[in-house]
Amino acid sequence: MRTLWSHVHSATISLFLFHYTATSLGLACDQVVVDGSKWNFSDLGGPRSVMHSIDEIVSFKNTTFTIDICQGLVLEERKSGEKLCPFGSRVCAMERITTENTSILERGWPIAGELKEHSGGHMDEKWQILKPSGQEDDIEGLRLEMSGGFLIRDDGKKKSQKAIVDFICDPTRFGNENLLDPEDKYVQPKLKRKKSVQTRQPKDDENSDTQSSSLTFIEYNQNLEEFDTLHLSWKTKFACASTIEHKDPAEKHWGIFTWFIIVGFLSTASFLIFGSWMNYYRYGARGLDLLPHSDTIRDIPYLLKDWIRRVLKTIQGGSGSRGGYAAV
């Protein structure tokens, strides 16, 4: 009885979780759905970098943050034994100590990604519409939050990481203007190789601030006890309301056919479970005898075989010259 219940229970849970799991695996940059509207950020895919520099008097500590919202980052070159960003990272940090003549890679670590298999966590991406705050009353765009990364600190302890990316609406920007060309190169997606991978330079009449990068560093907050947080801002026309694809309200809900299957499955499961329980406690049944109407179930193959034989006999008899009547 325990085995029967476990199978039915597992099947029920799998049915309910199927829709959720199918829509939450990975980050679909071309199908970002928030509040019934759909955005497409696929043109921003590929490695995109920004740098934060700290003056340490005799040298600079340059940390390059690279993000790919469409797929995992892959370094073009990495030496064996280097503890850098593992496969599956969506946001990667590379820290270098630079002087006038040298540039030494100190360490690299993942900020976000699906990294459960690499001692990290799940990405758990979350999209939400930006809400105006303070003086930015006319702000328009989306916010993306991603987790899963980790940093091994100098004391050997691991600290979780988190990335926040604000996609700000700017009709004059594509989103790849004046981006940083990082020292640590990443593999470009095949689709991006066919297109131009050069960053676009805005025209003077498009934007007064022609020298600024579309992707900018806001802060890297390491003061929180639970996790470090990287905050980036990304100006792009793809975050504007004019690019929104409104989703059909009918697509937000399951159809009547889906509900029919769910109700039918649950009804059948309830009947089998209750009937098996009754047969077990009332009659002490075992094995197939647990199932309600087990005798009928056993006879199904024979009944079906007999029904097929009758159908074939009727068809064959009907095609004869006697019209189905036998000679006396």
Backbone bond lengths (Angstrom), bond angles and torsions (degrees), N, CA, C in turn:
res aa  C-N    CA-C-N  psi(-1)  N-CA   C-N-CA  omega(-1)  CA-C   N-CA-C  phi
1 M - - - 1.464 - - 1.518 111.14 -
2 R 1.346 115.68 -40.58 1.459 120.30 179.46 1.521 111.20 -61.37
3 T 1.355 115.60 -39.12 1.465 119.50 179.50 1.519 111.38 -65.55
4 L 1.332 116.07 -42.91 1.461 120.13 179.24 1.521 110.72 -61.36
5 W 1.341 116.43 -44.29 1.473 120.29 -179.28 1.522 111.37 -63.82
6 S 1.334 117.27 -40.26 1.466 120.12 -178.17 1.514 111.03 -64.91
7 H 1.346 117.53 -38.68 1.466 120.19 179.25 1.519 111.01 -66.38
8 V 1.331 116.37 -44.54 1.463 120.09 -178.87 1.515 110.49 -66.32
9 H 1.345 116.30 -41.97 1.468 120.45 -179.67 1.524 110.94 -63.22
10 S 1.334 117.09 -42.25 1.465 120.82 179.53 1.516 111.21 -64.30
11 A 1.322 116.39 -41.40 1.466 119.66 179.63 1.519 111.39 -64.14
12 T 1.353 116.78 -38.75 1.465 120.44 179.70 1.511 111.05 -65.15
13 I 1.332 116.71 -46.63 1.467 120.84 179.81 1.516 110.56 -62.30
14 S 1.339 117.42 -41.78 1.466 120.91 -179.01 1.513 111.22 -62.51
15 L 1.328 116.88 -37.21 1.461 120.12 -179.13 1.515 110.99 -64.79
16 F 1.358 117.03 -41.98 1.455 120.27 -178.87 1.512 112.23 -72.14
17 L 1.320 117.25 -32.80 1.458 120.36 -176.67 1.514 112.92 -85.33
18 F 1.319 118.35 -12.12 1.462 120.30 -174.90 1.521 111.66 -60.44
19 H 1.335 116.25 -47.48 1.469 119.36 -176.99 1.527 110.19 -63.93
20 Y 1.348 117.47 -42.57 1.463 120.48 -179.09 1.518 111.36 -65.17
21 T 1.345 116.36 -45.29 1.461 119.53 -177.33 1.511 111.36 -65.71
22 A 1.312 117.34 -40.47 1.461 120.87 -177.07 1.514 112.14 -64.51
23 T 1.349 117.43 -24.86 1.460 120.05 -176.66 1.514 112.76 -102.63
24 S 1.329 119.62 0.20 1.452 120.00 -175.01 1.517 113.50 -121.56
25 L 1.338 118.20 3.12 1.449 120.69 178.97 1.521 109.57 -79.73
26 G 1.341 115.83 116.44 1.456 119.59 177.32 1.509 112.58 76.69
27 L 1.340 114.95 -177.54 1.458 122.72 -177.33 1.519 108.50 -115.89
28 A 1.329 116.95 108.45 1.464 121.97 -179.45 1.520 108.66 -89.12
29 C 1.337 116.92 99.30 1.463 120.48 -175.01 1.515 112.51 -71.59
30 D 1.314 118.00 -18.12 1.463 120.71 -178.80 1.523 112.78 -96.04
31 Q 1.319 117.38 -1.03 1.460 120.96 -179.22 1.522 110.08 -139.97
32 V 1.314 115.86 62.77 1.461 121.45 178.86 1.530 107.74 -88.30
33 V 1.316 116.53 109.93 1.462 121.33 -176.95 1.522 109.45 -110.33
34 V 1.332 116.37 121.26 1.461 122.93 177.50 1.524 108.21 -136.01
35 D 1.319 116.07 124.61 1.469 122.08 177.89 1.531 112.23 53.24
36 G 1.325 116.44 40.51 1.452 120.31 175.61 1.513 115.81 81.69
37 S 1.336 117.79 -0.16 1.467 121.60 178.22 1.520 109.59 -113.93
38 K 1.344 115.55 149.66 1.466 119.71 -175.22 1.521 110.82 -118.78
39 W 1.343 115.33 131.48 1.461 122.73 174.77 1.528 109.03 -109.79
40 N 1.324 115.41 155.60 1.460 121.55 178.97 1.526 108.85 -128.41
41 F 1.348 115.85 110.49 1.460 121.68 179.88 1.531 111.95 -109.94
42 S 1.326 117.16 20.77 1.462 119.87 -175.62 1.527 112.50 -63.36
43 D 1.340 117.85 -28.91 1.466 120.26 179.31 1.521 112.56 -70.66
44 L 1.320 117.72 -11.04 1.464 121.48 176.90 1.525 111.33 -96.07
45 G 1.330 116.73 2.96 1.453 120.38 -178.89 1.514 112.72 -67.30
46 G 1.335 115.29 163.85 1.456 121.35 -175.22 1.518 110.37 101.93
47 P 1.327 117.64 164.32 1.467 120.91 -179.94 1.524 111.53 -65.66
48 R 1.323 117.12 124.43 1.468 123.74 177.35 1.522 107.40 -127.91
49 S 1.336 116.84 130.69 1.461 120.65 -170.03 1.517 112.78 -122.95
50 V 1.340 114.09 154.57 1.459 123.27 174.33 1.529 107.06 -147.07
51 M 1.334 117.18 149.69 1.461 120.83 -174.99 1.521 111.56 -120.24
52 H 1.335 114.26 144.26 1.465 121.96 171.28 1.524 107.64 -121.14
53 S 1.324 116.49 124.04 1.465 121.74 -174.05 1.525 110.68 -115.29
54 I 1.340 115.79 136.72 1.464 122.57 177.47 1.522 108.59 -121.10
55 D 1.326 116.48 125.37 1.464 122.38 179.87 1.524 109.24 -80.80
56 E 1.340 115.84 116.17 1.461 121.35 178.62 1.528 111.00 -109.27
57 I 1.317 116.34 33.12 1.470 126.43 176.35 1.526 111.60 69.42
58 V 1.325 117.80 -66.62 1.466 120.03 -177.56 1.528 111.93 -87.06
59 S 1.314 116.35 -12.88 1.466 120.57 -179.18 1.526 109.02 -157.78
60 F 1.316 114.17 175.78 1.460 120.54 176.14 1.527 109.17 -118.23
61 K 1.316 114.90 138.11 1.462 119.94 172.09 1.527 107.13 -99.19
62 N 1.316 115.79 105.30 1.463 121.95 -177.93 1.530 109.83 -103.76
63 T 1.305 115.39 118.67 1.467 120.89 177.43 1.521 108.87 -109.94
64 T 1.317 115.82 117.26 1.462 121.57 179.44 1.522 109.32 -99.14
65 F 1.320 115.61 123.87 1.462 121.77 177.55 1.531 108.30 -105.28
66 T 1.323 115.83 121.66 1.468 121.63 -179.04 1.518 109.18 -116.72
67 I 1.327 115.54 135.17 1.464 121.52 -177.30 1.522 109.94 -129.21
68 D 1.323 115.21 143.77 1.467 122.29 170.88 1.522 106.28 -135.74
69 I 1.311 116.52 110.55 1.461 119.97 -175.46 1.520 112.87 -82.93
70 C 1.335 117.10 -3.88 1.467 120.03 -176.37 1.525 114.01 -108.22
71 Q 1.327 118.46 -26.50 1.457 120.02 179.55 1.524 109.31 -159.47
72 G 1.346 115.77 172.85 1.449 120.48 -178.44 1.520 112.67 -69.79
73 L 1.325 115.69 150.39 1.463 122.03 179.11 1.523 110.68 -82.79
74 V 1.329 115.33 141.60 1.465 121.30 177.58 1.521 108.09 -134.92
75 L 1.323 117.29 119.85 1.462 121.49 177.81 1.521 110.37 -70.74
76 E 1.328 116.35 140.70 1.463 119.95 177.80 1.519 111.15 -67.60
77 E 1.317 117.00 -38.36 1.461 121.30 -179.85 1.520 109.18 -133.72
78 R 1.314 114.61 134.38 1.462 119.77 173.85 1.520 107.87 -152.58
79 K 1.319 114.78 131.30 1.453 120.30 -179.16 1.523 109.68 -78.28
80 S 1.326 115.15 148.24 1.458 119.63 178.95 1.523 109.40 -63.97
81 G 1.308 115.90 135.84 1.455 120.62 -179.70 1.516 113.81 94.08
82 E 1.342 117.42 -14.06 1.459 119.57 178.87 1.533 109.82 -71.74
83 K 1.312 115.72 129.35 1.455 120.92 178.61 1.523 108.72 -93.36
84 L 1.316 114.46 82.40 1.459 120.59 -179.38 1.529 108.78 -110.49
85 C 1.310 116.55 -157.97 1.461 120.27 -178.72 1.527 110.28 -72.76
86 P 1.319 118.35 124.12 1.466 120.35 179.63 1.521 111.38 -73.54
87 F 1.328 115.36 167.62 1.458 120.71 176.90 1.531 109.38 -62.22
88 G 1.304 115.68 138.31 1.454 120.66 -177.25 1.508 113.55 104.16
89 S 1.351 116.60 -6.27 1.465 119.82 178.93 1.522 109.97 -72.66
90 R 1.320 116.65 136.41 1.464 121.84 174.96 1.525 110.95 -101.14
91 V 1.311 117.16 -27.45 1.465 122.24 175.44 1.521 107.46 -130.87
92 C 1.331 116.08 126.76 1.465 121.47 -175.68 1.522 109.77 -127.66
93 A 1.330 116.09 139.15 1.465 122.28 177.09 1.524 109.36 -111.41
94 M 1.331 116.79 132.05 1.467 123.02 177.51 1.524 107.67 -125.21
95 E 1.323 115.81 119.40 1.467 121.44 -175.95 1.530 110.23 -105.93
96 R 1.328 115.48 125.13 1.460 121.82 179.95 1.525 110.70 -125.96
97 I 1.320 115.15 144.34 1.464 122.54 172.48 1.524 106.73 -102.82
98 T 1.316 116.39 117.88 1.460 120.66 -174.15 1.517 111.40 -121.87
99 T 1.318 114.08 145.79 1.463 122.76 171.49 1.528 106.91 -127.29
100 E 1.319 116.06 -166.29 1.461 118.93 179.88 1.523 112.09 -64.75
101 N 1.336 116.47 -31.87 1.465 119.89 -173.41 1.529 114.45 -117.02
102 T 1.311 117.74 -11.01 1.468 119.60 -174.26 1.528 111.17 -130.30
103 S 1.312 113.61 156.69 1.464 121.51 173.85 1.521 107.25 -147.24
104 I 1.319 115.92 108.51 1.460 121.65 -174.04 1.525 109.48 -112.04
105 L 1.326 115.21 126.61 1.460 120.37 177.01 1.527 109.03 -76.41
106 E 1.325 115.81 116.82 1.455 121.42 -179.54 1.527 111.56 -84.48
107 R 1.302 115.59 -49.41 1.465 119.34 -177.81 1.527 109.66 -168.31
108 G 1.312 114.61 163.74 1.458 121.51 174.15 1.516 108.56 -140.12
109 W 1.323 116.75 145.50 1.457 119.52 -179.09 1.531 110.03 -151.47
110 P 1.325 116.74 152.18 1.471 120.45 -179.22 1.523 111.15 -83.33
111 I 1.321 115.51 136.91 1.458 121.01 175.74 1.531 110.48 -92.52
112 A 1.328 116.26 -39.85 1.469 120.22 -178.15 1.516 109.79 -152.66
113 G 1.328 115.27 155.54 1.457 121.41 178.56 1.515 111.08 152.60
114 E 1.317 115.64 173.39 1.461 121.55 176.20 1.519 107.15 -87.37
115 L 1.336 115.83 89.34 1.467 121.68 -166.62 1.519 112.64 -123.49
116 K 1.315 117.29 27.05 1.457 120.50 -179.93 1.518 111.32 -61.75
117 E 1.327 117.51 -34.02 1.464 121.15 -178.87 1.525 112.26 -81.75
118 H 1.329 117.16 -1.94 1.465 121.12 179.80 1.530 111.05 -120.41
119 S 1.319 116.25 36.03 1.470 123.02 178.75 1.520 112.78 68.78
120 G 1.327 116.63 13.21 1.458 120.40 177.24 1.516 111.09 -103.44
121 G 1.316 116.03 -143.15 1.460 120.91 -179.35 1.511 111.19 -134.85
122 H 1.311 114.74 -170.86 1.460 120.75 177.00 1.525 110.17 -82.14
123 M 1.328 115.94 151.94 1.458 120.28 -177.56 1.526 111.56 -68.33
124 D 1.327 116.78 -39.82 1.471 121.28 177.16 1.525 111.64 47.66
125 E 1.325 116.74 53.40 1.468 119.98 -178.62 1.519 111.20 -66.88
126 K 1.317 115.39 141.06 1.464 121.96 179.33 1.525 108.92 -135.43
127 W 1.320 115.97 129.28 1.461 122.28 176.81 1.520 109.00 -109.10
128 Q 1.313 116.46 142.21 1.456 120.68 173.55 1.525 109.74 -151.99
129 I 1.310 115.86 153.88 1.461 120.96 178.92 1.521 109.48 -76.45
130 L 1.322 116.60 133.85 1.459 121.01 179.38 1.520 110.36 -66.20
131 K 1.319 115.22 135.99 1.460 120.90 178.37 1.523 109.37 -107.31
132 P 1.330 118.15 136.18 1.468 121.16 -179.92 1.522 111.24 -59.28
133 S 1.333 115.70 141.43 1.460 120.94 177.93 1.519 108.77 -147.55
134 G 1.324 116.47 135.73 1.458 120.61 177.20 1.512 111.87 67.99
135 Q 1.343 115.65 -130.73 1.454 120.88 -176.71 1.526 112.61 -81.79
136 E 1.315 117.02 -14.28 1.462 120.47 -177.72 1.529 109.60 -87.42
137 D 1.345 115.12 65.38 1.460 119.63 -176.71 1.524 112.41 -73.23
138 D 1.320 116.57 -26.67 1.462 119.75 -176.07 1.518 112.57 -101.37
139 I 1.335 117.09 19.49 1.461 120.32 -178.54 1.530 109.56 -67.52
140 E 1.308 115.29 143.26 1.464 121.40 -178.54 1.514 108.79 -142.39
141 G 1.316 116.66 131.98 1.452 119.37 179.15 1.515 112.80 157.97
142 L 1.334 114.94 -164.08 1.455 122.66 -178.32 1.519 110.23 -128.85
143 R 1.325 115.24 156.72 1.465 121.36 174.23 1.524 109.08 -119.86
144 L 1.327 114.75 133.37 1.464 121.95 176.79 1.522 109.24 -114.53
145 E 1.323 116.37 127.94 1.460 122.04 175.63 1.523 108.79 -116.05
146 M 1.332 115.71 131.97 1.464 121.67 179.72 1.520 109.67 -134.33
147 S 1.320 116.01 146.14 1.462 122.07 178.28 1.527 109.01 -127.38
148 G 1.324 115.67 -163.60 1.459 121.26 175.20 1.510 115.27 105.11
149 G 1.352 117.80 -19.64 1.458 120.40 -177.71 1.520 112.83 -81.64
150 F 1.323 115.50 172.72 1.465 120.41 179.89 1.524 109.74 -156.91
151 L 1.323 115.56 154.48 1.465 122.91 177.80 1.518 108.81 -129.28
152 I 1.334 116.17 125.65 1.459 120.67 174.33 1.528 107.31 -84.95
153 R 1.313 116.76 109.79 1.457 121.27 -175.65 1.527 111.12 -75.27
154 D 1.333 114.85 173.35 1.464 119.84 -178.29 1.521 112.18 -62.89
155 D 1.337 117.52 -27.01 1.461 120.14 179.03 1.526 112.65 -84.44
156 G 1.349 116.73 4.18 1.455 121.14 177.83 1.513 114.77 88.50
157 K 1.318 117.70 -5.53 1.456 120.86 -179.35 1.529 110.41 -85.28
158 K 1.301 114.89 149.51 1.465 120.94 -179.19 1.522 110.02 -98.23
159 K 1.337 115.15 133.69 1.461 120.28 179.32 1.524 109.32 -122.94
160 S 1.315 115.71 132.66 1.461 121.23 -178.81 1.526 111.09 -68.52
161 Q 1.331 114.76 153.21 1.458 121.64 -178.37 1.531 109.92 -123.29
162 K 1.324 114.27 159.09 1.459 120.88 -179.36 1.518 109.32 -149.82
163 A 1.326 117.00 143.85 1.468 121.89 178.91 1.524 109.66 -122.41
164 I 1.326 115.16 136.49 1.465 122.73 174.70 1.521 107.77 -122.48
165 V 1.322 116.43 123.70 1.463 121.66 -179.51 1.525 108.44 -122.67
166 D 1.331 115.86 119.27 1.461 121.31 176.78 1.525 109.39 -96.79
167 F 1.314 116.33 114.46 1.466 121.56 175.96 1.531 107.48 -89.45
168 I 1.339 115.95 107.83 1.454 122.28 -174.71 1.526 109.98 -98.13
169 C 1.309 116.15 132.59 1.465 120.83 178.43 1.523 110.54 -67.64
170 D 1.325 115.97 123.84 1.464 123.24 173.18 1.528 106.74 -144.46
171 P 1.331 117.54 100.71 1.471 120.26 -175.69 1.519 114.02 -60.59
172 T 1.343 118.19 -18.48 1.462 120.95 -177.16 1.523 112.69 -90.45
173 R 1.311 117.49 -3.26 1.470 120.13 -176.27 1.525 111.18 -120.32
174 F 1.326 113.95 136.14 1.457 120.53 173.80 1.526 110.01 -74.75
175 G 1.334 115.76 -42.99 1.456 121.54 179.44 1.513 113.55 127.84
176 N 1.345 116.92 -5.07 1.467 120.12 179.90 1.527 112.19 -119.82
177 E 1.334 117.01 22.24 1.465 120.79 -178.64 1.531 111.02 -77.18
178 N 1.339 115.26 132.22 1.469 123.68 172.11 1.524 113.10 54.82
179 L 1.324 117.34 37.29 1.458 119.98 179.17 1.523 111.05 -75.83
180 L 1.315 115.05 153.75 1.462 121.82 -179.57 1.526 110.91 -69.95
181 D 1.324 115.65 138.43 1.463 121.70 171.51 1.526 107.21 -95.55
182 P 1.327 119.05 99.82 1.464 121.17 -171.14 1.520 112.90 -72.10
183 E 1.324 114.83 155.29 1.464 120.23 177.13 1.524 110.81 -71.28
184 D 1.314 116.72 -34.36 1.465 122.05 177.38 1.528 108.30 -91.96
185 K 1.332 116.09 113.21 1.458 121.74 -172.83 1.531 111.12 -87.94
186 Y 1.330 114.31 146.01 1.459 121.73 177.72 1.527 109.73 -117.70
187 V 1.321 114.84 154.05 1.462 120.82 179.58 1.524 108.79 -69.12
188 Q 1.334 115.85 130.66 1.456 121.29 177.96 1.531 109.86 -84.12
189 P 1.337 118.18 138.57 1.470 120.20 175.62 1.523 110.97 -58.59
190 K 1.332 117.16 152.40 1.466 121.69 -177.48 1.518 111.62 -59.70
191 L 1.328 117.02 -41.73 1.462 119.59 -179.67 1.513 111.14 -64.32
192 K 1.322 116.34 -34.33 1.458 119.70 -179.25 1.522 111.36 -74.11
193 R 1.338 116.95 -26.45 1.463 119.44 178.75 1.523 110.64 -67.33
194 K 1.336 115.71 -36.69 1.458 119.13 179.79 1.521 110.92 -66.94
195 K 1.347 115.52 -34.02 1.453 119.43 177.63 1.525 109.03 -87.52
196 S 1.291 116.10 173.66 1.455 120.35 176.64 1.517 109.47 -73.80
197 V 1.327 117.22 128.38 1.453 121.21 178.87 1.518 111.21 -97.82
198 Q 1.322 117.06 4.98 1.452 120.83 177.95 1.521 109.74 -75.88
199 T 1.320 115.99 143.27 1.449 119.56 178.32 1.511 109.77 -73.97
200 R 1.308 115.94 144.29 1.453 121.97 -176.04 1.522 110.18 -85.73
201 Q 1.323 116.91 139.95 1.455 122.65 176.91 1.525 108.88 -100.92
202 P 1.337 118.37 119.77 1.460 119.64 -178.81 1.511 111.90 -68.74
203 K 1.334 115.81 149.83 1.453 121.07 177.39 1.524 110.02 -77.08
204 D 1.331 115.09 158.67 1.458 119.71 -176.92 1.521 112.04 -62.33
205 D 1.329 116.80 -33.47 1.454 118.90 -177.42 1.526 112.75 -84.03
206 E 1.327 116.71 -2.98 1.451 120.09 179.42 1.518 111.89 -89.45
207 N 1.316 116.62 -38.41 1.451 120.01 -174.87 1.515 108.60 -153.48
208 S 1.315 115.37 132.92 1.456 119.44 -178.76 1.517 111.55 -69.76
209 D 1.323 117.16 -29.07 1.460 120.79 -179.91 1.525 108.50 -97.98
210 T 1.328 116.26 77.79 1.463 120.60 -172.75 1.521 113.30 -80.03
211 Q 1.316 118.08 -14.12 1.455 120.47 -175.63 1.527 112.83 -94.13
212 S 1.305 117.96 -12.92 1.463 119.95 -176.42 1.526 110.81 -79.66
213 S 1.315 114.68 153.01 1.462 121.02 178.95 1.523 109.96 -83.92
214 S 1.318 115.60 144.90 1.465 119.15 176.66 1.523 111.20 -66.51
215 L 1.328 116.33 -32.76 1.461 121.83 177.80 1.521 108.44 -101.96
216 T 1.326 117.44 119.65 1.465 121.29 -175.63 1.522 111.15 -126.81
217 F 1.328 114.36 151.98 1.459 122.92 177.28 1.526 109.28 -86.96
218 I 1.319 117.27 130.21 1.464 121.90 176.70 1.527 110.44 -99.96
219 E 1.322 116.87 -58.15 1.465 120.65 177.78 1.524 110.11 -166.93
220 Y 1.328 113.84 160.64 1.459 121.52 171.34 1.520 106.01 -127.64
221 N 1.311 115.93 96.18 1.462 122.85 -172.75 1.524 109.96 -86.67
222 Q 1.331 115.68 112.90 1.464 121.63 178.46 1.523 111.96 -110.40
223 N 1.331 116.60 16.90 1.460 120.94 -177.14 1.520 113.05 -91.00
224 L 1.323 117.43 -13.74 1.454 119.89 179.39 1.523 110.19 -76.74
225 E 1.316 115.75 145.62 1.461 120.05 -176.47 1.522 112.19 -77.03
226 E 1.324 116.51 -34.49 1.464 120.03 -174.02 1.521 112.71 -78.92
227 F 1.348 117.60 -43.88 1.463 120.53 -177.85 1.517 110.01 -158.50
228 D 1.350 115.69 158.39 1.465 122.47 171.89 1.525 108.26 -87.77
229 T 1.329 116.03 146.32 1.462 120.12 -175.95 1.516 111.05 -126.72
230 L 1.332 116.11 123.13 1.458 122.74 173.21 1.520 108.38 -96.68
231 H 1.332 115.81 132.27 1.466 120.82 -178.91 1.526 108.74 -122.56
232 L 1.327 116.46 120.29 1.458 123.17 179.15 1.526 110.06 -120.67
233 S 1.330 115.06 156.37 1.464 121.56 174.88 1.522 108.45 -125.31
234 W 1.334 115.60 136.41 1.463 120.43 -175.48 1.525 108.78 -132.46
235 K 1.324 116.86 110.48 1.459 121.60 178.91 1.526 109.42 -88.34
236 T 1.317 115.54 126.84 1.461 120.31 -177.77 1.525 110.49 -160.24
237 K 1.307 115.34 150.42 1.468 120.22 177.55 1.523 111.84 -72.27
238 F 1.334 116.80 -18.05 1.458 120.21 -178.18 1.525 112.50 -74.01
239 A 1.338 117.01 -8.29 1.462 120.49 176.49 1.520 111.93 -94.97
240 C 1.324 117.33 2.93 1.464 121.84 -177.88 1.530 110.81 -84.40
241 A 1.322 114.41 153.69 1.464 120.15 -178.52 1.518 112.00 -64.00
242 S 1.325 116.88 -24.93 1.469 120.13 -178.43 1.522 112.46 -67.74
243 T 1.336 117.40 -18.07 1.467 120.81 -179.46 1.521 112.35 -97.86
244 I 1.327 117.07 1.43 1.458 120.73 -176.89 1.523 110.40 -70.85
245 E 1.323 115.06 136.31 1.460 121.34 171.99 1.524 107.27 -103.92
246 H 1.329 116.30 109.53 1.460 119.98 -177.99 1.516 110.15 -71.86
247 K 1.290 114.81 130.22 1.460 120.89 -177.08 1.522 110.76 -83.57
248 D 1.306 115.27 142.37 1.455 121.39 178.28 1.525 109.26 -63.15
249 P 1.357 118.52 125.42 1.468 120.09 -179.20 1.517 112.85 -55.97
250 A 1.330 117.14 -28.42 1.467 119.22 -179.56 1.514 111.90 -66.65
251 E 1.364 117.02 -23.22 1.458 120.72 -178.37 1.515 111.96 -79.55
252 K 1.333 117.61 -12.07 1.456 120.27 -177.40 1.522 111.38 -75.62
253 H 1.338 117.42 -20.68 1.449 121.09 -174.23 1.520 109.64 -121.32
254 W 1.320 114.19 156.49 1.450 119.75 175.50 1.525 109.62 -70.74
255 G 1.312 116.77 147.18 1.451 120.92 179.53 1.519 111.86 -77.71
256 I 1.324 115.88 170.89 1.456 121.57 -178.36 1.520 111.38 -64.06
257 F 1.344 116.50 -32.90 1.466 119.53 179.30 1.526 110.92 -65.92
258 T 1.347 116.85 -39.84 1.465 120.63 178.38 1.520 110.88 -64.11
259 W 1.335 116.37 -43.87 1.463 119.63 178.41 1.530 111.00 -64.85
260 F 1.321 116.75 -35.06 1.463 120.10 177.98 1.531 110.48 -62.24
261 I 1.330 116.35 -42.64 1.470 120.34 178.98 1.519 110.50 -64.43
262 I 1.346 116.56 -43.66 1.466 120.29 -178.42 1.526 110.83 -63.35
263 V 1.343 116.44 -47.69 1.465 120.20 -179.74 1.525 110.58 -63.21
264 G 1.339 117.09 -42.11 1.453 120.15 178.58 1.520 112.39 -63.25
265 F 1.341 116.01 -40.81 1.462 119.75 179.45 1.526 110.85 -64.95
266 L 1.335 116.85 -46.40 1.464 120.34 -178.76 1.524 111.21 -65.49
267 S 1.332 116.93 -37.94 1.463 120.14 178.72 1.525 110.74 -64.62
268 T 1.327 116.33 -45.05 1.465 120.33 178.65 1.522 111.47 -63.27
269 A 1.349 116.08 -43.15 1.463 120.02 179.37 1.524 110.89 -63.12
270 S 1.335 117.34 -41.98 1.468 120.86 179.43 1.527 110.75 -63.77
271 F 1.334 116.69 -41.75 1.464 120.54 179.37 1.524 111.27 -62.83
272 L 1.335 116.69 -44.50 1.465 120.32 -179.28 1.520 111.40 -66.38
273 I 1.333 116.62 -42.68 1.468 119.71 -178.12 1.526 110.77 -66.08
274 F 1.343 116.79 -47.47 1.464 119.97 -178.75 1.527 111.03 -66.39
275 G 1.339 116.71 -42.53 1.457 119.55 179.21 1.517 112.44 -64.22
276 S 1.331 117.10 -39.79 1.464 120.66 178.24 1.520 110.84 -65.66
277 W 1.324 115.29 -39.76 1.475 119.29 178.49 1.525 110.70 -63.07
278 M 1.336 117.77 -42.50 1.462 121.51 178.84 1.523 111.04 -63.66
279 N 1.328 117.56 -44.91 1.467 120.67 -179.30 1.520 111.72 -65.68
280 Y 1.328 116.44 -32.01 1.468 119.97 -177.99 1.529 110.98 -72.55
281 Y 1.320 116.60 -48.53 1.461 120.07 -174.80 1.533 113.09 -83.98
282 R 1.334 118.20 -25.94 1.462 119.57 -178.14 1.520 111.78 -90.06
283 Y 1.342 116.39 -38.94 1.462 119.63 -175.18 1.525 113.25 -116.66
284 G 1.339 118.21 -5.33 1.458 120.10 -178.85 1.512 112.98 67.02
285 A 1.316 116.37 31.86 1.467 120.82 -176.79 1.521 111.01 -68.65
286 R 1.328 114.82 155.73 1.469 121.58 178.99 1.532 108.78 -137.11
287 G 1.339 116.14 157.20 1.456 120.90 175.19 1.517 112.63 62.07
288 L 1.349 115.51 -134.86 1.463 120.08 -178.94 1.519 112.62 -67.67
289 D 1.357 116.36 -20.54 1.462 119.02 179.27 1.521 111.86 -66.76
290 L 1.338 117.27 -14.68 1.462 120.41 176.98 1.523 111.51 -65.10
291 L 1.311 116.79 -34.74 1.456 120.69 -174.50 1.522 110.89 -68.50
292 P 1.330 118.09 138.90 1.468 120.90 176.49 1.526 110.64 -60.91
293 H 1.353 114.72 141.02 1.473 120.91 179.30 1.530 110.86 54.96
294 S 1.315 115.86 43.79 1.467 119.76 -176.81 1.530 111.90 -62.28
295 D 1.367 116.87 -32.78 1.469 119.13 178.19 1.522 111.02 -62.90
296 T 1.337 114.86 -42.00 1.469 118.58 179.01 1.520 111.06 -65.43
297 I 1.340 115.56 -39.68 1.465 119.82 179.59 1.524 110.54 -62.49
298 R 1.355 115.89 -39.97 1.469 118.92 178.69 1.533 111.53 -64.50
299 D 1.338 115.38 -32.59 1.472 119.23 -176.90 1.522 113.07 -82.47
300 I 1.329 117.95 -9.88 1.464 120.56 -176.43 1.528 112.49 -55.51
301 P 1.354 119.90 -48.05 1.483 118.97 179.61 1.532 112.72 -58.31
302 Y 1.352 116.20 -39.04 1.467 119.27 -178.62 1.529 110.91 -72.97
303 L 1.346 116.02 -39.52 1.461 119.50 177.59 1.522 111.00 -63.59
304 L 1.334 115.71 -40.90 1.457 119.81 179.25 1.525 111.04 -65.76
305 K 1.328 115.78 -41.26 1.462 120.33 179.29 1.527 110.70 -63.50
306 D 1.341 116.11 -42.22 1.463 120.25 179.70 1.525 110.92 -66.25
307 W 1.344 116.47 -38.80 1.469 120.14 179.58 1.526 110.84 -65.12
308 I 1.337 117.71 -41.24 1.463 121.49 178.23 1.526 110.85 -64.06
309 R 1.351 115.95 -39.79 1.467 119.76 179.38 1.535 110.99 -63.11
310 R 1.351 115.73 -40.32 1.459 119.61 179.59 1.535 111.21 -66.52
311 V 1.339 115.96 -39.79 1.462 119.66 179.54 1.519 110.45 -63.68
312 L 1.337 116.20 -46.90 1.461 120.19 179.64 1.528 111.53 -62.69
313 K 1.333 115.49 -38.66 1.464 119.41 -179.87 1.524 110.81 -65.97
314 T 1.343 115.45 -39.01 1.466 119.82 179.01 1.522 110.91 -65.22
315 I 1.348 115.32 -43.63 1.466 119.48 -179.68 1.522 111.25 -64.35
316 Q 1.327 116.05 -45.68 1.461 119.91 -179.38 1.524 111.39 -66.20
317 G 1.332 115.83 -39.77 1.462 119.41 -179.98 1.507 112.05 -69.02
318 G 1.359 115.81 -34.28 1.462 120.19 -178.48 1.506 112.93 -71.32
319 S 1.326 118.31 -22.43 1.462 121.04 -178.12 1.523 113.08 -87.78
320 G 1.369 117.07 -5.07 1.455 120.02 -179.12 1.516 112.53 -79.82
321 S 1.362 116.31 173.93 1.462 121.00 -177.31 1.514 112.18 -77.31
322 R 1.350 118.23 -15.92 1.454 121.16 -176.26 1.530 112.27 -93.36
323 G 1.354 116.50 1.93 1.460 118.27 175.87 1.502 113.43 66.58
324 G 1.313 117.29 25.32 1.454 119.94 176.41 1.505 114.08 96.20
325 Y 1.371 119.43 -4.96 1.464 123.24 179.95 1.528 109.55 -97.19
326 A 1.314 115.51 136.40 1.460 120.52 178.38 1.528 110.00 -88.23
327 A 1.347 116.65 151.87 1.467 121.31 179.97 1.512 110.11 -71.34
328 V 1.367 117.21 144.97 1.466 121.82 179.43 1.521 108.89 -91.11
